[in-house]
């Protein structure tokens, strides 16, 4: 499953999403599983809508 992180121009990453999340937008970029784990470890929160679908909490 592809993972993406929502990006807002000029701002740090906002949330980590599962690739099939309904809350993703055009401002998302693909991440590898390792990059997603790193973002979560650095404090970027998992999306509240899709984290139960396989993202660590």
Helices and strands as residue ranges (DSSP letters): E 3-6, E 15-18, E 28-31, H 33-41, E 45-46, G 51-53
